[in-house]
Amino acid sequence: MKVIIFAASKGGASKTTLLFNLATYAAAQGHGVLMGDLDPQGSLRNLWELRNELVNPRLVKMAKTVGETANVIASAGYDKDFMLVDTPGSIFPIIRDAVAAADVVVLPTRPNPVDLRAQEDVVGMVEGERKL
């Protein structure tokens, strides 16, 4: 199962919207997709519930860490093709853990200098984990 993390160091970068749209598209193409919501705001969960299609993509309850969640899912035989995980803005320990467990990290940004500069800390984490 490929773990794809959506990370930004501030809110409003469209992490959740992009993740949800990609998860829905991948599911429509026949891929098994799990989604995890690490953001206390719970926007991904809200989008998933509004869709009223609860099977694929499927929202999973996250364990303590992303790596632990992926291992529990795989050992129970419930892993899919992809697990896409939404992270909160500015809660760096959660973002750092998620990046460490990632196969791929997506860094959504809006095209303005403030958002690009706000990503510098997360880019440093991604580079430190050699995920870039």
C-alpha positions in Angstrom: 0.0 0.0 0.0 1.4 3.4 -1.0 1.1 6.0 1.7 0.6 9.5 0.3 0.8 12.4 2.7 -0.7 15.8 2.0 1.2 18.4 4.0 1.4 22.2 4.4 2.4 24.3 7.3 -0.7 26.5 7.2 -4.4 26.0 6.5 -6.1 27.1 3.3 -3.6 25.5 0.9 -6.3 23.1 -0.4 -4.7 19.9 1.1 -8.1 18.4 2.0 -9.9 19.2 -1.2 -7.0 17.9 -3.4 -6.7 14.7 -1.3 -10.4 14.1 -1.5 -10.7 14.7 -5.2 -7.7 12.5 -6.0 -9.0 9.7 -3.7 -12.4 9.8 -5.3 -10.8 9.8 -8.8 -8.5 6.9 -8.0 -11.4 4.9 -6.6 -13.4 5.6 -9.7 -10.5 4.2 -11.7 -10.8 0.9 -9.8 -8.1 1.4 -7.1 -8.7 0.6 -3.5 -8.3 3.8 -1.5 -8.1 4.5 2.2 -8.1 8.0 3.6 -6.8 9.2 7.0 -7.6 12.5 8.6 -5.0 13.8 11.1 -6.4 17.3 11.1 -8.4 18.0 14.3 -10.6 20.2 12.2 -12.0 17.1 10.6 -12.7 18.5 7.2 -11.9 15.3 5.3 -14.3 13.4 7.5 -17.0 15.9 6.7 -16.4 15.7 3.0 -16.4 11.9 3.2 -19.7 11.8 5.1 -21.3 14.3 2.6 -20.4 12.0 -0.3 -22.6 9.3 1.2 -20.5 6.6 -0.5 -18.8 5.0 2.4 -16.9 2.1 0.8 -14.3 3.4 -1.7 -12.6 5.6 -0.9 -12.9 4.6 2.8 -12.1 6.8 5.7 -10.1 4.9 8.4 -9.6 5.8 12.0 -6.0 6.7 12.5 -3.9 5.0 15.2 -1.2 6.9 17.1 1.0 7.3 14.0 0.7 6.9 10.3 3.2 4.1 10.2 1.3 2.2 13.0 -2.0 2.7 11.2 -0.6 1.4 7.9 0.9 -1.7 9.7 -2.3 -2.5 11.6 -4.4 -2.2 8.4 -1.9 -4.4 6.4 -1.6 -7.0 9.2 -5.4 -7.3 9.3 -5.5 -7.8 5.6 -7.4 -4.6 4.8 -4.7 -2.7 3.0 -5.6 -1.2 -0.4 -3.6 0.3 -3.3 -3.3 3.7 -1.6 -3.7 5.4 1.8 -4.0 9.2 1.4 -3.5 11.1 4.7 -4.5 14.7 5.4 -2.3 16.6 7.9 -3.1 19.7 10.0 -1.4 23.0 9.3 1.2 24.0 11.9 1.2 21.0 14.1 4.7 20.0 13.2 5.0 16.8 15.3 2.1 15.3 13.5 3.4 16.5 10.1 6.9 15.1 10.8 5.5 11.7 11.8 3.4 11.5 8.7 6.3 12.6 6.4 8.5 9.9 7.9 6.0 7.2 7.1 5.2 8.4 3.6 6.0 6.9 0.2 5.1 10.2 -1.4 4.5 13.7 0.0 2.3 16.2 -1.8 2.9 19.8 -0.8 -0.1 21.8 -2.1 0.4 25.6 -2.3 -1.6 28.5 -3.5 0.4 30.6 -6.0 1.3 33.5 -3.7 4.5 34.4 -1.8 2.9 33.9 1.7 1.9 30.3 1.0 5.1 29.4 -0.8 7.2 30.8 2.1 5.0 29.0 4.7 5.9 25.7 3.1 9.6 26.1 3.8 9.4 24.2 7.2 7.6 21.3 5.7 9.9 21.2 2.7 12.8 20.9 5.2 11.1 17.9 6.9 10.5 16.3 3.5 14.1 16.8 2.5 15.3 15.5 5.9 13.4 12.3 5.4 14.7 12.2 1.8 11.2 12.1 0.4 11.7 14.9 -2.1 
